[in-house]
Amino acid sequence: MNIRKPAVAGRFYPGKAKELNNQVSGFFKDARSKPEKLPAALLVPHAGYVFSGGVAAEAFSVIPSGIFYKRIFVIGSSHTMHFDGASVFCGSHYKTPLGNLPVDRDMAEHLKKERHFDFIPRAHQREHSLEVQMPFIQYLWEDKIPVVPILLGDLSSEEIGEVAEPLSPWFNEDSLFVISTDFSHFPEYEDALIQDRLTAEAIAKNNPAILEKRLNEAKKQKVDNMATPLCGWTSVLTLLKITENKAVDFRKLIYRNSGDSPYGNHREVVGYWAMSVEWQNPDKGKFDLTDAEKSNLLHIARQALVHRLQKKKSYKAPGDLLTHNLKERVGVFVSVYVGDDLRGCIGSMRGRKPLFKLVEEMALSAALDDDRFKPISQDEIPEVKIEISVLTPMVKVKSADEIIPGEHGVYITNGWQKGTLLPQVGEKMNWTAEELLGHCARDKAGMAWDGWKNAGIYKYEAIIFKE
């Protein structure tokens, strides 16, 4: 399946381009939601357009005019097939009556190599939850922004966290996440109003545990005829696992249900919310640290090491040190020196834990577990100097010309072969961009010197500070 052909055109939405364009245009003309801050994600319904198209347009209407993302992740829960994990579409295009929408195949292939991810063509073949979002994307941007279509199968809460992990680095100002979900299914109209309000309030708290608690409570209430309180709960929970510690706000835009449509009734309804997830800061979500936060991270790293070497209880960072930024999930490397001599450097490209916890872990690993060096001893503590490199989100590049040694670190991946070099390495060694890539390929990823030419190449920056 290279081009995913429409499965629900003519049923969920018009099958002719002109009619479809006119209908979507009408939805946007009627929308009342306005842009405020830059959206990072949208919650959008996925029912037939006569029921939920207007609500969907309210979500897309909060994107400021002229904004172009580098990619759009479209995530939905499977309705037509049971399968384990997540299926990322790796074909070239998603087709609708409005034309072919390009797929970010590099990103799709990258994700496909991650745990729980695969490409299962049959899962996409008849599924509507992703397809119905594509005409809205095409209406706004035509074919100018590639999509990353992801269908979620049967997943536990723990597995959802593991699916969210490789997506988290891409949750930045360059990407938009479109989460496809309806709310309650088939309660009576008045019951839906109550249930869907409670679910939306739980989502807006940006805490996956609160949403899970809410969904469990809804099931225990045994509302008449309600099949589910949240149709795409796996997709929404994936989003919350990504956003839990990020500087975003959830904005509830509009609610309707199928009973509000002339084609529906009040006996058995389906609920639809439009919600926007928006960056709190005017710098579009760019991550940075204050001098005080840098000092706190260095203190946390040193105390973790001192407590371990002096065989005290594990260090626990005081709560007053832990600002919002220190709870963000971003990559970090910690280097440990004795005097001017490097004695360890260990890090994680992904923010699999809050930053302050990852700094503790990496500081101990760098000092004690880097097999290139002798472990740090207690007697050496007075001479220890710690350097921390907090990583910004990775950006895929097509050539060495896009890399500036000293400003950019590089990450190279080709199957199981992966390697990285931090920004300060290129500056210290005075390498060209091609030399930086060659050393990363050969010395870090185990490839040939020019193996980077056939690999995925990513650049990133680092916030570097030291004692």
C-alpha positions as a LaTeX table, in Angstrom:
\begin{tabular}{lrrr}
\hline
Residue & $x$ (\AA) & $y$ (\AA) & $z$ (\AA) \\
\hline
Met1 & 0.00 & 0.00 & 0.00 \\
Asn2 & 1.98 & 2.98 & $-1.29$ \\
Ile3 & $-0.97$ & 5.35 & $-1.72$ \\
Arg4 & $-3.72$ & 4.92 & 0.84 \\
Lys5 & $-6.98$ & 5.31 & $-1.11$ \\
Pro6 & $-10.14$ & 6.78 & 0.44 \\
Ala7 & $-12.27$ & 4.25 & 2.29 \\
Val8 & $-15.14$ & 6.43 & 3.55 \\
Ala9 & $-15.45$ & 9.11 & 0.84 \\
Gly10 & $-19.10$ & 9.38 & $-0.16$ \\
Arg11 & $-20.17$ & 8.11 & 3.28 \\
Phe12 & $-18.45$ & 10.10 & 6.04 \\
Tyr13 & $-17.88$ & 13.09 & 3.76 \\
Pro14 & $-18.60$ & 14.02 & 0.10 \\
Gly15 & $-16.88$ & 11.90 & $-2.51$ \\
Lys16 & $-16.50$ & 14.71 & $-5.07$ \\
Ala17 & $-13.76$ & 17.32 & $-4.71$ \\
Lys18 & $-15.93$ & 20.40 & $-5.34$ \\
Glu19 & $-18.67$ & 19.30 & $-2.96$ \\
Leu20 & $-16.15$ & 18.35 & $-0.29$ \\
Asn21 & $-14.28$ & 21.64 & $-0.62$ \\
Asn22 & $-17.53$ & 23.61 & $-0.37$ \\
Gln23 & $-18.64$ & 21.72 & 2.71 \\
Val24 & $-15.33$ & 22.16 & 4.56 \\
Ser25 & $-15.21$ & 25.82 & 3.53 \\
Gly26 & $-18.68$ & 26.28 & 5.02 \\
Phe27 & $-17.57$ & 24.71 & 8.30 \\
Phe28 & $-14.69$ & 27.18 & 8.58 \\
Lys29 & $-16.94$ & 30.15 & 7.75 \\
Asp30 & $-19.28$ & 29.17 & 10.58 \\
Ala31 & $-16.49$ & 28.52 & 13.12 \\
Arg32 & $-16.25$ & 30.94 & 16.04 \\
Ser33 & $-13.03$ & 29.76 & 17.70 \\
Lys34 & $-10.09$ & 32.15 & 17.23 \\
Pro35 & $-6.30$ & 31.80 & 17.45 \\
Glu36 & $-4.70$ & 32.72 & 20.76 \\
Lys37 & $-1.37$ & 30.97 & 21.37 \\
Leu38 & 0.35 & 28.59 & 18.97 \\
Pro39 & $-1.37$ & 25.18 & 18.97 \\
Ala40 & 0.86 & 22.17 & 19.59 \\
Ala41 & $-2.00$ & 19.65 & 19.35 \\
Leu42 & $-5.69$ & 19.48 & 18.53 \\
Leu43 & $-8.39$ & 17.06 & 19.71 \\
Val44 & $-10.74$ & 16.59 & 16.75 \\
Pro45 & $-13.82$ & 14.34 & 16.30 \\
His46 & $-13.91$ & 11.70 & 13.58 \\
Ala47 & $-17.57$ & 11.07 & 12.84 \\
Gly48 & $-19.41$ & 11.77 & 9.60 \\
Tyr49 & $-19.16$ & 15.43 & 8.65 \\
Val50 & $-22.90$ & 16.07 & 8.94 \\
Phe51 & $-22.54$ & 15.23 & 12.64 \\
Ser52 & $-19.09$ & 16.48 & 13.63 \\
Gly53 & $-17.57$ & 18.44 & 10.73 \\
Gly54 & $-18.43$ & 21.78 & 12.30 \\
Val55 & $-16.77$ & 20.78 & 15.56 \\
Ala56 & $-13.67$ & 19.64 & 13.70 \\
Ala57 & $-13.42$ & 23.01 & 11.94 \\
Glu58 & $-13.55$ & 24.77 & 15.32 \\
Ala59 & $-10.37$ & 22.92 & 16.31 \\
Phe60 & $-8.49$ & 23.71 & 13.10 \\
Ser61 & $-9.66$ & 27.35 & 13.23 \\
Val62 & $-7.36$ & 28.18 & 16.16 \\
Ile63 & $-4.25$ & 27.78 & 13.97 \\
Pro64 & $-2.99$ & 31.29 & 13.17 \\
Ser65 & $-2.98$ & 32.31 & 9.51 \\
Gly66 & 0.39 & 31.79 & 7.84 \\
Ile67 & 1.60 & 29.11 & 10.25 \\
Phe68 & 3.33 & 26.20 & 8.54 \\
Tyr69 & 4.47 & 23.18 & 10.53 \\
Lys70 & 7.18 & 20.85 & 9.26 \\
Arg71 & 4.93 & 17.82 & 9.77 \\
Ile72 & 1.56 & 16.85 & 11.21 \\
Phe73 & 1.20 & 13.70 & 13.30 \\
Val74 & $-2.34$ & 12.32 & 12.90 \\
Ile75 & $-3.07$ & 9.78 & 15.63 \\
Gly76 & $-6.22$ & 7.71 & 15.95 \\
Ser77 & $-7.44$ & 4.50 & 17.58 \\
Ser78 & $-8.35$ & 1.56 & 15.36 \\
His79 & $-12.05$ & 0.77 & 14.85 \\
Thr80 & $-11.81$ & $-1.92$ & 12.19 \\
Met81 & $-9.04$ & $-4.29$ & 13.24 \\
His82 & $-7.43$ & $-5.65$ & 16.40 \\
Phe83 & $-3.65$ & $-5.62$ & 16.46 \\
Asp84 & $-0.88$ & $-5.11$ & 18.98 \\
Gly85 & 1.02 & $-1.83$ & 19.21 \\
Ala86 & 0.93 & 1.06 & 16.77 \\
Ser87 & 0.85 & 1.03 & 12.97 \\
Val88 & 2.56 & 3.99 & 11.30 \\
Phe89 & 1.69 & 4.41 & 7.63 \\
Cys90 & 4.89 & 4.14 & 5.57 \\
Gly91 & 3.47 & 4.71 & 2.10 \\
Ser92 & 3.97 & 7.85 & 0.04 \\
His93 & 0.54 & 9.54 & 0.18 \\
Tyr94 & $-2.89$ & 9.63 & 1.79 \\
Lys95 & $-5.44$ & 10.22 & $-0.96$ \\
Thr96 & $-8.76$ & 12.06 & $-0.63$ \\
Pro97 & $-11.04$ & 13.64 & $-3.25$ \\
Leu98 & $-9.00$ & 16.83 & $-2.73$ \\
Gly99 & $-5.81$ & 15.13 & $-3.94$ \\
Asn100 & $-2.79$ & 13.30 & $-2.58$ \\
Leu101 & $-1.45$ & 14.39 & 0.80 \\
Pro102 & 2.27 & 13.53 & 1.19 \\
Val103 & 3.47 & 11.33 & 4.02 \\
Asp104 & 6.68 & 12.11 & 5.91 \\
Arg105 & 8.18 & 8.74 & 5.00 \\
Asp106 & 11.50 & 9.42 & 6.73 \\
Met107 & 9.72 & 10.04 & 10.01 \\
Ala108 & 7.42 & 7.05 & 9.45 \\
Glu109 & 10.34 & 4.72 & 8.76 \\
His110 & 12.17 & 6.13 & 11.78 \\
Leu111 & 9.20 & 5.40 & 14.06 \\
Lys112 & 8.66 & 1.98 & 12.53 \\
Lys113 & 11.97 & 0.86 & 14.07 \\
Glu114 & 10.82 & 1.79 & 17.56 \\
Arg115 & 9.34 & $-0.59$ & 20.10 \\
His116 & 5.61 & $-1.32$ & 19.56 \\
Phe117 & 5.64 & 0.38 & 16.13 \\
Asp118 & 5.14 & $-1.38$ & 12.81 \\
Phe119 & 3.43 & $-0.80$ & 9.46 \\
Ile120 & 0.32 & $-2.97$ & 9.14 \\
Pro121 & $-1.32$ & $-2.03$ & 5.81 \\
Arg122 & $-4.60$ & $-3.85$ & 6.56 \\
Ala123 & $-5.09$ & $-1.75$ & 9.68 \\
His124 & $-5.21$ & 1.42 & 7.56 \\
Gln125 & $-7.23$ & 0.04 & 4.68 \\
Arg126 & $-10.76$ & 0.66 & 5.99 \\
Glu127 & $-10.09$ & 2.90 & 9.00 \\
His128 & $-11.91$ & 6.26 & 9.08 \\
Ser129 & $-10.43$ & 7.96 & 12.16 \\
Leu130 & $-7.33$ & 9.21 & 10.30 \\
Glu131 & $-8.92$ & 9.66 & 6.89 \\
Val132 & $-11.55$ & 12.17 & 7.98 \\
Gln133 & $-8.87$ & 14.56 & 9.30 \\
Met134 & $-7.01$ & 14.77 & 5.98 \\
Pro135 & $-9.45$ & 17.04 & 4.05 \\
Phe136 & $-9.21$ & 19.67 & 6.81 \\
Ile137 & $-5.42$ & 19.57 & 6.57 \\
Gln138 & $-5.60$ & 19.81 & 2.78 \\
Tyr139 & $-8.05$ & 22.71 & 2.94 \\
Leu140 & $-5.65$ & 24.73 & 5.11 \\
Trp141 & $-2.31$ & 23.77 & 3.56 \\
Glu142 & $-3.08$ & 21.89 & 0.33 \\
Asp143 & $-0.17$ & 19.44 & $-0.10$ \\
Lys144 & 2.48 & 21.64 & 1.54 \\
Ile145 & 2.82 & 19.81 & 4.89 \\
Pro146 & 3.49 & 16.06 & 5.12 \\
Val147 & 1.55 & 13.91 & 7.57 \\
Val148 & 2.59 & 11.03 & 9.83 \\
Pro149 & $-0.52$ & 8.79 & 10.11 \\
Ile150 & $-0.45$ & 6.55 & 13.21 \\
Leu151 & $-3.13$ & 4.03 & 14.18 \\
Leu152 & $-3.13$ & 2.64 & 17.70 \\
Gly153 & $-4.16$ & $-0.95$ & 18.31 \\
Asp154 & $-4.62$ & $-2.88$ & 21.53 \\
Leu155 & $-2.43$ & $-1.24$ & 24.17 \\
Ser156 & $-2.20$ & $-1.27$ & 27.95 \\
Ser157 & $-1.59$ & 1.94 & 29.87 \\
Glu158 & 2.08 & 1.00 & 30.29 \\
Glu159 & 2.44 & 0.27 & 26.57 \\
Ile160 & 0.84 & 3.61 & 25.73 \\
Gly161 & 3.63 & 5.28 & 27.70 \\
Glu162 & 6.17 & 3.32 & 25.67 \\
Val163 & 4.50 & 4.41 & 22.41 \\
Ala164 & 4.53 & 8.03 & 23.60 \\
Glu165 & 8.25 & 7.95 & 24.41 \\
Pro166 & 9.67 & 8.06 & 20.84 \\
Leu167 & 7.00 & 10.61 & 19.84 \\
Ser168 & 7.83 & 13.00 & 22.68 \\
Pro169 & 11.02 & 14.49 & 21.15 \\
Trp170 & 8.97 & 15.59 & 18.14 \\
Phe171 & 6.40 & 17.42 & 20.26 \\
Asn172 & 7.80 & 20.87 & 19.55 \\
Glu173 & 7.03 & 24.05 & 17.64 \\
Asp174 & 7.87 & 22.36 & 14.34 \\
Ser175 & 5.10 & 19.75 & 14.63 \\
Leu176 & 1.33 & 19.64 & 15.07 \\
Phe177 & $-0.34$ & 16.62 & 16.70 \\
Val178 & $-3.92$ & 15.93 & 15.58 \\
Ile179 & $-5.60$ & 13.51 & 17.99 \\
Ser180 & $-8.68$ & 11.93 & 16.43 \\
Thr181 & $-11.35$ & 11.05 & 18.97 \\
Asp182 & $-15.05$ & 11.12 & 19.64 \\
Phe183 & $-16.32$ & 11.13 & 23.22 \\
Ser184 & $-19.22$ & 9.12 & 24.68 \\
His185 & $-21.05$ & 6.59 & 22.53 \\
Phe186 & $-24.81$ & 6.01 & 22.68 \\
Pro187 & $-26.05$ & 7.41 & 26.01 \\
Glu188 & $-29.13$ & 9.61 & 26.02 \\
Tyr189 & $-28.62$ & 13.29 & 25.18 \\
Glu190 & $-28.69$ & 14.66 & 28.75 \\
Asp191 & $-26.39$ & 11.91 & 30.03 \\
Ala192 & $-23.91$ & 12.66 & 27.24 \\
Leu193 & $-23.77$ & 16.32 & 28.26 \\
Ile194 & $-22.70$ & 15.34 & 31.78 \\
Gln195 & $-20.33$ & 12.53 & 30.87 \\
Asp196 & $-18.55$ & 14.40 & 28.09 \\
Arg197 & $-18.09$ & 17.51 & 30.24 \\
Leu198 & $-16.45$ & 15.46 & 33.01 \\
Thr199 & $-14.17$ & 13.69 & 30.53 \\
Ala200 & $-13.12$ & 16.94 & 28.87 \\
Glu201 & $-12.35$ & 18.48 & 32.27 \\
Ala202 & $-10.18$ & 15.48 & 33.14 \\
Ile203 & $-8.28$ & 15.76 & 29.85 \\
Ala204 & $-7.71$ & 19.49 & 30.37 \\
Lys205 & $-5.86$ & 18.80 & 33.63 \\
Asn206 & $-3.04$ & 17.32 & 31.50 \\
Asn207 & $-2.47$ & 14.37 & 33.79 \\
Pro208 & $-2.83$ & 10.82 & 32.41 \\
Ala209 & $-3.63$ & 9.38 & 35.86 \\
Ile210 & $-6.59$ & 11.76 & 36.23 \\
Leu211 & $-7.97$ & 10.75 & 32.83 \\
Glu212 & $-7.60$ & 7.05 & 33.59 \\
Lys213 & $-9.37$ & 7.55 & 36.92 \\
Arg214 & $-12.18$ & 9.42 & 35.18 \\
Leu215 & $-12.65$ & 6.68 & 32.57 \\
Asn216 & $-12.76$ & 3.99 & 35.25 \\
Glu217 & $-15.32$ & 5.96 & 37.24 \\
Ala218 & $-17.49$ & 6.42 & 34.15 \\
Lys219 & $-17.54$ & 2.68 & 33.53 \\
Lys220 & $-18.55$ & 1.98 & 37.14 \\
Gln221 & $-21.48$ & 4.40 & 36.83 \\
Lys222 & $-23.07$ & 2.12 & 34.21 \\
Val223 & $-24.80$ & 4.94 & 32.38 \\
Asp224 & $-27.67$ & 3.55 & 30.32 \\
Asn225 & $-26.55$ & 2.38 & 26.90 \\
Met226 & $-23.13$ & 4.11 & 27.11 \\
Ala227 & $-20.63$ & 1.87 & 25.31 \\
Thr228 & $-17.60$ & 4.05 & 26.07 \\
Pro229 & $-16.95$ & 7.43 & 27.70 \\
Leu230 & $-14.11$ & 8.22 & 25.24 \\
Cys231 & $-13.90$ & 6.50 & 21.87 \\
Gly232 & $-10.23$ & 7.25 & 21.16 \\
Trp233 & $-9.00$ & 6.90 & 24.73 \\
Thr234 & $-5.70$ & 5.29 & 23.70 \\
Ser235 & $-4.93$ & 8.23 & 21.41 \\
Val236 & $-5.82$ & 10.85 & 24.02 \\
Leu237 & $-3.85$ & 9.04 & 26.72 \\
Thr238 & $-0.86$ & 8.89 & 24.37 \\
Leu239 & $-1.06$ & 12.67 & 24.03 \\
Leu240 & $-1.21$ & 13.15 & 27.80 \\
Lys241 & 1.79 & 10.87 & 28.30 \\
Ile242 & 3.65 & 13.24 & 25.96 \\
Thr243 & 2.36 & 16.57 & 27.32 \\
Glu244 & 2.22 & 15.79 & 31.06 \\
Asn245 & 5.36 & 17.78 & 31.90 \\
Lys246 & 5.37 & 20.21 & 28.98 \\
Ala247 & 4.53 & 23.92 & 29.13 \\
Val248 & 1.13 & 23.69 & 27.46 \\
Asp249 & $-2.44$ & 24.63 & 28.27 \\
Phe250 & $-5.58$ & 22.74 & 27.19 \\
Arg251 & $-8.35$ & 24.97 & 25.81 \\
Lys252 & $-11.88$ & 23.60 & 25.47 \\
Leu253 & $-13.36$ & 25.16 & 22.32 \\
Ile254 & $-16.82$ & 23.76 & 21.61 \\
Tyr255 & $-18.98$ & 20.75 & 22.41 \\
Arg256 & $-21.80$ & 19.18 & 20.44 \\
Asn257 & $-23.18$ & 15.71 & 20.04 \\
Ser258 & $-25.03$ & 13.89 & 17.30 \\
Gly259 & $-28.33$ & 14.92 & 18.89 \\
Asp260 & $-27.59$ & 18.50 & 17.83 \\
Ser261 & $-27.58$ & 17.45 & 14.18 \\
Pro262 & $-30.82$ & 17.29 & 12.16 \\
Tyr263 & $-29.66$ & 13.78 & 11.19 \\
Gly264 & $-29.45$ & 12.59 & 14.80 \\
Asn265 & $-31.78$ & 11.86 & 17.71 \\
His266 & $-31.66$ & 12.31 & 21.48 \\
Arg267 & $-32.00$ & 8.65 & 22.43 \\
Glu268 & $-28.54$ & 7.41 & 21.44 \\
Val269 & $-25.93$ & 10.08 & 20.82 \\
Val270 & $-22.19$ & 10.36 & 20.18 \\
Gly271 & $-20.28$ & 13.23 & 21.78 \\
Tyr272 & $-17.81$ & 15.57 & 20.06 \\
Trp273 & $-15.37$ & 18.02 & 21.64 \\
Ala274 & $-12.93$ & 20.33 & 19.87 \\
Met275 & $-9.92$ & 21.11 & 22.07 \\
Ser276 & $-6.64$ & 22.91 & 21.49 \\
Val277 & $-3.35$ & 22.26 & 23.28 \\
Glu278 & $-1.31$ & 25.46 & 23.18 \\
Trp279 & 2.20 & 26.50 & 24.12 \\
Gln280 & 2.18 & 28.67 & 27.25 \\
Asn281 & 5.13 & 30.82 & 26.22 \\
Pro282 & 5.23 & 33.31 & 23.33 \\
Asp283 & 8.48 & 31.77 & 22.03 \\
Lys284 & 6.43 & 28.90 & 20.56 \\
Gly285 & 7.51 & 26.32 & 23.11 \\
Lys286 & 11.27 & 26.72 & 22.73 \\
Phe287 & 12.94 & 25.10 & 25.71 \\
Asp288 & 15.46 & 27.09 & 27.75 \\
Leu289 & 16.81 & 27.20 & 31.30 \\
Thr290 & 17.42 & 30.11 & 33.66 \\
Asp291 & 20.77 & 30.51 & 35.43 \\
Ala292 & 19.13 & 29.37 & 38.67 \\
Glu293 & 17.78 & 26.22 & 36.99 \\
Lys294 & 21.20 & 25.41 & 35.58 \\
Ser295 & 22.72 & 25.85 & 39.04 \\
Asn296 & 20.05 & 23.59 & 40.53 \\
Leu297 & 20.77 & 20.82 & 38.01 \\
Leu298 & 24.50 & 20.97 & 38.72 \\
His299 & 23.73 & 20.79 & 42.45 \\
Ile300 & 21.44 & 17.80 & 41.92 \\
Ala301 & 24.08 & 15.98 & 39.85 \\
Arg302 & 26.82 & 16.58 & 42.42 \\
Gln303 & 24.69 & 15.59 & 45.41 \\
Ala304 & 23.57 & 12.39 & 43.68 \\
Leu305 & 27.22 & 11.46 & 43.17 \\
Val306 & 28.35 & 12.48 & 46.67 \\
His307 & 25.56 & 10.50 & 48.30 \\
Arg308 & 26.42 & 7.41 & 46.26 \\
Leu309 & 30.18 & 7.56 & 46.91 \\
Gln310 & 29.71 & 8.27 & 50.61 \\
Lys311 & 27.20 & 5.41 & 50.78 \\
Lys312 & 24.42 & 7.57 & 52.09 \\
Lys313 & 20.77 & 7.16 & 51.20 \\
Ser314 & 19.96 & 8.04 & 47.59 \\
Tyr315 & 19.77 & 11.79 & 47.13 \\
Lys316 & 16.29 & 13.24 & 46.82 \\
Ala317 & 16.11 & 16.69 & 45.27 \\
Pro318 & 14.15 & 19.21 & 47.39 \\
Gly319 & 10.84 & 20.17 & 45.89 \\
Asp320 & 11.66 & 23.88 & 45.92 \\
Leu321 & 14.42 & 23.25 & 43.37 \\
Leu322 & 12.10 & 21.54 & 40.90 \\
Thr323 & 10.69 & 24.16 & 38.57 \\
His324 & 8.44 & 23.25 & 35.65 \\
Asn325 & 11.43 & 23.18 & 33.29 \\
Leu326 & 13.29 & 20.69 & 35.47 \\
Lys327 & 10.34 & 18.32 & 35.14 \\
Glu328 & 10.34 & 18.53 & 31.32 \\
Arg329 & 11.23 & 15.37 & 29.40 \\
Val330 & 14.20 & 16.31 & 27.24 \\
Gly331 & 17.46 & 14.56 & 26.40 \\
Val332 & 20.60 & 15.24 & 28.45 \\
Phe333 & 24.26 & 14.24 & 28.65 \\
Val334 & 26.41 & 14.55 & 31.77 \\
Ser335 & 30.21 & 14.74 & 31.58 \\
Val336 & 32.38 & 14.26 & 34.66 \\
Tyr337 & 35.94 & 15.59 & 34.86 \\
Val338 & 38.66 & 15.21 & 37.48 \\
Gly339 & 40.64 & 18.38 & 37.07 \\
Asp340 & 40.85 & 18.84 & 33.31 \\
Asp341 & 40.67 & 15.13 & 32.49 \\
Leu342 & 37.42 & 13.63 & 31.20 \\
Arg343 & 36.44 & 10.63 & 33.34 \\
Gly344 & 33.00 & 9.84 & 31.97 \\
Cys345 & 30.25 & 11.01 & 29.64 \\
Ile346 & 26.87 & 9.29 & 29.54 \\
Gly347 & 23.53 & 10.54 & 28.31 \\
Ser348 & 20.13 & 9.86 & 26.86 \\
Met349 & 18.89 & 11.32 & 23.58 \\
Arg350 & 15.30 & 10.97 & 24.76 \\
Gly351 & 13.56 & 12.48 & 27.73 \\
Arg352 & 12.34 & 9.19 & 29.13 \\
Lys353 & 12.21 & 10.70 & 32.64 \\
Pro354 & 11.84 & 14.22 & 34.04 \\
Leu355 & 15.03 & 16.19 & 33.44 \\
Phe356 & 16.14 & 16.34 & 37.07 \\
Lys357 & 15.77 & 12.56 & 37.46 \\
Leu358 & 17.63 & 11.93 & 34.21 \\
Val359 & 20.46 & 14.22 & 35.35 \\
Glu360 & 20.80 & 12.22 & 38.59 \\
Glu361 & 20.91 & 8.95 & 36.66 \\
Met362 & 23.33 & 10.14 & 33.99 \\
Ala363 & 25.67 & 11.75 & 36.54 \\
Leu364 & 26.04 & 8.45 & 38.38 \\
Ser365 & 26.47 & 6.49 & 35.16 \\
Ala366 & 29.09 & 8.91 & 33.82 \\
Ala367 & 31.09 & 8.83 & 37.04 \\
Leu368 & 30.87 & 5.11 & 37.76 \\
Asp369 & 29.81 & 3.15 & 34.66 \\
Asp370 & 31.60 & 4.60 & 31.62 \\
Asp371 & 33.80 & 1.61 & 30.74 \\
Arg372 & 36.31 & 3.82 & 28.94 \\
Phe373 & 37.50 & 5.21 & 32.27 \\
Lys374 & 38.31 & 4.22 & 35.82 \\
Pro375 & 35.32 & 4.92 & 38.13 \\
Ile376 & 35.45 & 8.05 & 40.24 \\
Ser377 & 36.51 & 7.39 & 43.86 \\
Gln378 & 35.40 & 9.17 & 47.02 \\
Asp379 & 38.86 & 10.71 & 47.41 \\
Glu380 & 38.49 & 12.44 & 44.04 \\
Ile381 & 35.26 & 14.26 & 44.90 \\
Pro382 & 36.98 & 17.61 & 45.68 \\
Glu383 & 38.52 & 17.65 & 42.18 \\
Val384 & 35.37 & 16.59 & 40.32 \\
Lys385 & 33.84 & 19.04 & 37.85 \\
Ile386 & 30.47 & 18.37 & 36.24 \\
Glu387 & 29.25 & 19.54 & 32.84 \\
Ile388 & 25.65 & 19.13 & 31.69 \\
Ser389 & 24.36 & 19.32 & 28.11 \\
Val390 & 20.57 & 19.59 & 27.86 \\
Leu391 & 19.43 & 18.74 & 24.33 \\
Thr392 & 16.91 & 20.58 & 22.19 \\
Pro393 & 14.53 & 18.58 & 19.95 \\
Met394 & 16.18 & 16.85 & 16.97 \\
Val395 & 15.64 & 18.10 & 13.43 \\
Lys396 & 16.19 & 15.84 & 10.42 \\
Val397 & 18.65 & 17.16 & 7.84 \\
Lys398 & 19.29 & 16.18 & 4.24 \\
Ser399 & 22.93 & 17.18 & 3.86 \\
Ala400 & 26.07 & 18.18 & 5.74 \\
Asp401 & 25.51 & 21.76 & 4.57 \\
Glu402 & 22.77 & 22.13 & 7.21 \\
Ile403 & 25.14 & 21.37 & 10.09 \\
Ile404 & 27.33 & 23.95 & 11.86 \\
Pro405 & 30.04 & 22.25 & 13.98 \\
Gly406 & 30.15 & 23.78 & 17.45 \\
Glu407 & 26.52 & 24.87 & 17.21 \\
His408 & 24.94 & 21.54 & 16.27 \\
Gly409 & 25.33 & 18.07 & 17.64 \\
Val410 & 24.60 & 15.18 & 15.29 \\
Tyr411 & 22.66 & 11.95 & 15.69 \\
Ile412 & 22.99 & 9.22 & 13.04 \\
Thr413 & 20.79 & 6.14 & 12.78 \\
Asn414 & 20.56 & 3.22 & 10.37 \\
Gly415 & 18.71 & 0.24 & 11.84 \\
Trp416 & 20.51 & $-0.90$ & 14.98 \\
Gln417 & 23.52 & 1.32 & 14.25 \\
Lys418 & 23.15 & 4.61 & 16.11 \\
Gly419 & 25.53 & 7.23 & 17.39 \\
Thr420 & 25.81 & 10.86 & 18.45 \\
Leu421 & 28.41 & 13.56 & 19.02 \\
Leu422 & 27.61 & 16.61 & 21.14 \\
Pro423 & 27.96 & 20.16 & 19.77 \\
Gln424 & 31.05 & 20.94 & 21.85 \\
Val425 & 32.98 & 18.04 & 20.27 \\
Gly426 & 32.99 & 19.58 & 16.80 \\
Glu427 & 34.12 & 22.92 & 18.21 \\
Lys428 & 36.89 & 21.40 & 20.35 \\
Met429 & 38.26 & 19.31 & 17.47 \\
Asn430 & 37.78 & 22.06 & 14.88 \\
Trp431 & 36.13 & 19.59 & 12.49 \\
Thr432 & 34.21 & 20.39 & 9.34 \\
Ala433 & 30.61 & 19.20 & 9.10 \\
Glu434 & 31.65 & 16.18 & 7.01 \\
Glu435 & 34.41 & 15.30 & 9.48 \\
Leu436 & 31.92 & 15.54 & 12.34 \\
Leu437 & 29.57 & 13.16 & 10.52 \\
Gly438 & 32.40 & 10.82 & 9.56 \\
His439 & 33.66 & 10.53 & 13.14 \\
Cys440 & 30.12 & 10.03 & 14.41 \\
Ala441 & 29.48 & 7.29 & 11.84 \\
Arg442 & 32.76 & 5.46 & 12.38 \\
Asp443 & 33.52 & 6.06 & 16.06 \\
Lys444 & 30.02 & 6.15 & 17.55 \\
Ala445 & 27.64 & 4.26 & 15.26 \\
Gly446 & 30.02 & 1.51 & 14.11 \\
Met447 & 29.55 & 2.33 & 10.44 \\
Ala448 & 32.05 & 3.02 & 7.72 \\
Trp449 & 33.49 & 6.55 & 7.62 \\
Asp450 & 31.00 & 7.62 & 4.96 \\
Gly451 & 28.15 & 5.48 & 6.33 \\
Trp452 & 26.31 & 8.67 & 7.29 \\
Lys453 & 25.53 & 9.24 & 3.61 \\
Asn454 & 23.05 & 6.33 & 3.68 \\
Ala455 & 21.75 & 6.94 & 7.21 \\
Gly456 & 19.18 & 9.16 & 8.84 \\
Ile457 & 20.90 & 12.34 & 10.02 \\
Tyr458 & 19.53 & 14.61 & 12.73 \\
Lys459 & 20.93 & 17.78 & 14.22 \\
Tyr460 & 20.23 & 19.30 & 17.60 \\
Glu461 & 21.54 & 22.05 & 19.82 \\
Ala462 & 22.49 & 21.87 & 23.46 \\
Ile463 & 22.26 & 24.13 & 26.48 \\
Ile464 & 25.73 & 23.56 & 27.97 \\
Phe465 & 26.78 & 24.62 & 31.46 \\
Lys466 & 29.33 & 23.42 & 34.01 \\
Glu467 & 30.66 & 23.97 & 37.49 \\
\hline
\end{tabular}
